[in-house]
Amino acid sequence: MTSTNAATSEPQPRREALLDAATAVLATSGLRGLTHRAVDRQAGFPEGTCSVSFRTRAALLAGLTGHVGARLADEVRALGDSLPDVSGDPMITAPFATALLERWVTDDGGALMIAILELSLESLRSPELVPAVGEWRGELVTIVEGIVSRTTTDNARLRAETAVASIEGIVLSALAVRTEERGAYIDATLRTVLQGTAPQD
C-alpha cells in the first residue's frame, strides 16, 4: 500500500521529493527564487505538481520549515545515539559533532543549513512561520540537553541552548570559509564552545 500523509492524503514519497527539491531551490536561489514552478523543475515533476501539494506560498514555506527542522533534529538525535560514554568529559563529543557539522556545510553545498538559516530569518518577517521554527528549535535543544545531561545536570537546559545558539553561529560563519578550510575551522571553534560550556571543577 502506498504511504500517504494524513493531512494531504497524497503519496508521501512525492511530498518528500518536493520538499527536498524546495530545500535545494531555497539554498541556491533564495526566497525570491522559491516558486512552485522552480520546485517542480528541480524535482523533475510536471508543472503544477507542487501547487497541488502546497496550494499557496505560505503552505510551501510552512511545509519546508517543518521538513528541514525534522531532518536537522533526526541527525542530531542520531549523533546522540552513536556517542560513546561521555560522562565527565564533554570533549569526547568533539570529533563526532565536528564530523556532523562539516557534513552539514559541505553536502549539497550546505543546502540544508542554508535553508534552515533562510527560514529562521524569514520567520522574523512572517509570523506564521514562528510556531514551526520554534517547534523544531525547541526539539533540537531538548535533544542536545539529553546529551549534555550525560556529563552534568547542572543548568543542562541553559548549556544546551547555549550550545545550539553557538553551533548556529559556527555553521553560518563556516559557510563563508573556503571549503578546504571548513573542517579545521569547525573543529577549532566547536572545541572552544564545548570547553566554554563544560562544567567547571
Contacts in CASP RR format, 6 or more apart in sequence:
PFRMAT RR
TARGET T0000
AUTHOR 0000-0000-0000
METHOD contacts of the structure
MODEL  1
MTSTNAATSEPQPRREALLDAATAVLATSGLRGLTHRAVDRQAGFPEGTC
SVSFRTRAALLAGLTGHVGARLADEVRALGDSLPDVSGDPMITAPFATAL
LERWVTDDGGALMIAILELSLESLRSPELVPAVGEWRGELVTIVEGIVSR
TTTDNARLRAETAVASIEGIVLSALAVRTEERGAYIDATLRTVLQGTAPQ
D
2 11 0 8 1.000
2 12 0 8 1.000
3 11 0 8 1.000
3 12 0 8 1.000
3 13 0 8 1.000
4 10 0 8 1.000
4 11 0 8 1.000
4 12 0 8 1.000
5 12 0 8 1.000
5 15 0 8 1.000
8 15 0 8 1.000
8 53 0 8 1.000
10 52 0 8 1.000
10 53 0 8 1.000
14 45 0 8 1.000
14 49 0 8 1.000
14 53 0 8 1.000
15 53 0 8 1.000
16 67 0 8 1.000
17 43 0 8 1.000
17 45 0 8 1.000
18 39 0 8 1.000
18 43 0 8 1.000
18 45 0 8 1.000
18 49 0 8 1.000
18 50 0 8 1.000
18 53 0 8 1.000
18 54 0 8 1.000
19 63 0 8 1.000
19 64 0 8 1.000
19 67 0 8 1.000
20 43 0 8 1.000
20 67 0 8 1.000
21 39 0 8 1.000
21 40 0 8 1.000
21 42 0 8 1.000
21 43 0 8 1.000
21 44 0 8 1.000
22 34 0 8 1.000
22 39 0 8 1.000
22 42 0 8 1.000
22 50 0 8 1.000
22 60 0 8 1.000
22 64 0 8 1.000
22 67 0 8 1.000
23 64 0 8 1.000
23 67 0 8 1.000
23 68 0 8 1.000
23 111 0 8 1.000
23 112 0 8 1.000
23 115 0 8 1.000
24 42 0 8 1.000
24 108 0 8 1.000
24 111 0 8 1.000
25 33 0 8 1.000
25 34 0 8 1.000
25 35 0 8 1.000
25 38 0 8 1.000
25 39 0 8 1.000
25 42 0 8 1.000
26 33 0 8 1.000
26 34 0 8 1.000
26 64 0 8 1.000
26 111 0 8 1.000
26 114 0 8 1.000
26 115 0 8 1.000
26 118 0 8 1.000
26 119 0 8 1.000
27 108 0 8 1.000
27 109 0 8 1.000
27 110 0 8 1.000
27 111 0 8 1.000
27 112 0 8 1.000
27 114 0 8 1.000
27 115 0 8 1.000
27 118 0 8 1.000
28 111 0 8 1.000
29 38 0 8 1.000
30 118 0 8 1.000
31 118 0 8 1.000
31 122 0 8 1.000
34 57 0 8 1.000
34 60 0 8 1.000
34 61 0 8 1.000
34 64 0 8 1.000
35 57 0 8 1.000
36 48 0 8 1.000
36 50 0 8 1.000
36 51 0 8 1.000
36 54 0 8 1.000
36 57 0 8 1.000
36 60 0 8 1.000
37 47 0 8 1.000
37 48 0 8 1.000
37 50 0 8 1.000
39 50 0 8 1.000
39 60 0 8 1.000
40 46 0 8 1.000
40 47 0 8 1.000
40 48 0 8 1.000
40 49 0 8 1.000
40 50 0 8 1.000
43 49 0 8 1.000
43 50 0 8 1.000
50 60 0 8 1.000
54 60 0 8 1.000
54 63 0 8 1.000
58 126 0 8 1.000
58 128 0 8 1.000
61 119 0 8 1.000
61 122 0 8 1.000
61 126 0 8 1.000
61 129 0 8 1.000
62 128 0 8 1.000
62 129 0 8 1.000
62 132 0 8 1.000
63 132 0 8 1.000
64 115 0 8 1.000
64 119 0 8 1.000
65 119 0 8 1.000
65 123 0 8 1.000
65 129 0 8 1.000
65 132 0 8 1.000
65 133 0 8 1.000
65 136 0 8 1.000
66 132 0 8 1.000
66 135 0 8 1.000
66 136 0 8 1.000
68 112 0 8 1.000
68 115 0 8 1.000
68 116 0 8 1.000
68 119 0 8 1.000
68 136 0 8 1.000
69 116 0 8 1.000
69 136 0 8 1.000
69 140 0 8 1.000
70 136 0 8 1.000
71 112 0 8 1.000
72 112 0 8 1.000
72 116 0 8 1.000
72 136 0 8 1.000
72 140 0 8 1.000
73 136 0 8 1.000
73 139 0 8 1.000
73 140 0 8 1.000
73 143 0 8 1.000
75 100 0 8 1.000
75 104 0 8 1.000
76 100 0 8 1.000
76 140 0 8 1.000
76 143 0 8 1.000
76 144 0 8 1.000
77 143 0 8 1.000
79 96 0 8 1.000
79 97 0 8 1.000
79 100 0 8 1.000
79 147 0 8 1.000
80 143 0 8 1.000
80 147 0 8 1.000
82 96 0 8 1.000
83 92 0 8 1.000
83 93 0 8 1.000
83 96 0 8 1.000
83 147 0 8 1.000
83 150 0 8 1.000
84 92 0 8 1.000
85 92 0 8 1.000
85 150 0 8 1.000
86 92 0 8 1.000
86 93 0 8 1.000
86 147 0 8 1.000
86 150 0 8 1.000
86 151 0 8 1.000
87 150 0 8 1.000
87 151 0 8 1.000
88 151 0 8 1.000
88 152 0 8 1.000
88 199 0 8 1.000
89 151 0 8 1.000
90 148 0 8 1.000
90 151 0 8 1.000
90 194 0 8 1.000
90 197 0 8 1.000
90 198 0 8 1.000
91 191 0 8 1.000
91 194 0 8 1.000
91 195 0 8 1.000
91 198 0 8 1.000
93 147 0 8 1.000
93 194 0 8 1.000
94 187 0 8 1.000
94 190 0 8 1.000
94 191 0 8 1.000
94 194 0 8 1.000
95 187 0 8 1.000
97 167 0 8 1.000
97 190 0 8 1.000
97 194 0 8 1.000
98 183 0 8 1.000
98 186 0 8 1.000
98 187 0 8 1.000
98 190 0 8 1.000
101 167 0 8 1.000
101 170 0 8 1.000
101 171 0 8 1.000
101 174 0 8 1.000
101 186 0 8 1.000
101 190 0 8 1.000
102 182 0 8 1.000
102 183 0 8 1.000
102 186 0 8 1.000
104 110 0 8 1.000
104 112 0 8 1.000
104 113 0 8 1.000
104 171 0 8 1.000
105 113 0 8 1.000
105 171 0 8 1.000
105 174 0 8 1.000
105 175 0 8 1.000
105 182 0 8 1.000
105 186 0 8 1.000
106 179 0 8 1.000
106 182 0 8 1.000
110 175 0 8 1.000
113 171 0 8 1.000
113 172 0 8 1.000
113 175 0 8 1.000
114 175 0 8 1.000
117 168 0 8 1.000
117 171 0 8 1.000
117 172 0 8 1.000
119 129 0 8 1.000
119 133 0 8 1.000
120 133 0 8 1.000
120 168 0 8 1.000
122 129 0 8 1.000
123 129 0 8 1.000
123 130 0 8 1.000
123 132 0 8 1.000
123 133 0 8 1.000
137 164 0 8 1.000
140 164 0 8 1.000
141 157 0 8 1.000
141 160 0 8 1.000
141 161 0 8 1.000
141 164 0 8 1.000
142 160 0 8 1.000
144 160 0 8 1.000
144 163 0 8 1.000
144 164 0 8 1.000
145 156 0 8 1.000
145 157 0 8 1.000
145 159 0 8 1.000
145 160 0 8 1.000
146 156 0 8 1.000
146 160 0 8 1.000
147 160 0 8 1.000
148 156 0 8 1.000
148 159 0 8 1.000
148 160 0 8 1.000
148 163 0 8 1.000
148 197 0 8 1.000
149 156 0 8 1.000
151 198 0 8 1.000
151 199 0 8 1.000
152 159 0 8 1.000
152 198 0 8 1.000
152 199 0 8 1.000
154 199 0 8 1.000
159 197 0 8 1.000
162 197 0 8 1.000
163 193 0 8 1.000
163 194 0 8 1.000
163 197 0 8 1.000
166 193 0 8 1.000
166 197 0 8 1.000
167 190 0 8 1.000
167 193 0 8 1.000
170 186 0 8 1.000
170 189 0 8 1.000
170 190 0 8 1.000
170 193 0 8 1.000
173 185 0 8 1.000
173 189 0 8 1.000
174 182 0 8 1.000
174 183 0 8 1.000
174 185 0 8 1.000
174 186 0 8 1.000
174 189 0 8 1.000
177 185 0 8 1.000
END
